[in-house]
Amino acid sequence: MATPKTYVTNIELDHNSPVPLYHQIAEPIKELILDGTIPAGAKLEDELSMASRLGVSRPTARRALQALVDLRLVVRKRAVGTIVAPKEIHRQVRLSSLYDDLKQTGQKPTTEVISYEEVSPDEEVSADLRLDKDAKVIKVVRLRLANGEPLAIMTNYLPLEVAPSEKELRSGGLYDAIRRNGDEVFSAQQTISARKARTEEAETLQEPRGAAILTLRRISYNRSGTPIEIGDHVYRASRYKFTISL
């Protein structure tokens, strides 16, 4: 494995300023990480080098790096150093697909269809979709990746008449596919919660066993108020957060 490039940031400190020195160090580095100048995976200089170069105490340099850790912009790895973390994905809670949200924020979304099958739904799914007793649904399980990294496992249940094909779901978002097939998601009811990942989920999402994950259950309706989709999704809490405007 190649050694990550070490970034040394040119910072001018004002020792007469009321702004703490650690903050004067952390802020410029934070901005360079956020605008992509210092990329994910890059290594920052260690606290000893930083303290010597900038003429500050080692505890001040350590506190500056810790401030970046607290913001989840960097991680400190034993025997490796301080590494810039992958960008978290912040998703505004709204009626849109994860695929579209990732594209709009400059990410590169891809999809792996884990399974696609016609099944008899359980009582809860059948009731939520208002189906007849013997009706079947399409159950599709997908892994959504952002820039090649696993982000979410998405399980969806769709009535046969609105379900896109497996091929459509491999190349785009669910809601776009539904629109192309003549229907549209107009409103939804959803619940967001959190729990620990099951073993298989943790392996698929490349998280430690028992890691925290976010869950979302959404029932979507078309313009006439007919339920046309149920989504049971799990997201990596280490890479993903929802934002809600009230």
Secondary structure, DSSP 8 states (H G I E B T S, - for coil): -----EE-------TTSSS-HHHHHHHHHHHHHHTTSS-TT-EE--HHHHHHHHT--HHHHHHHHHHHHHTTSEEEETTTEEEE----EEEE-SSS-HHHHHHHTT--EEEEEEEEEEE---HHHHHHTT--TT--EEEEEEEEEETTEEEEEEEEEEETTT---HHHHHHS-HHHHHHHTT----EEEEEEEEEE--HHHHHHHT--TT-EEEEEEEEEE-TTS-EEEEEEEEEETTTEEEE---
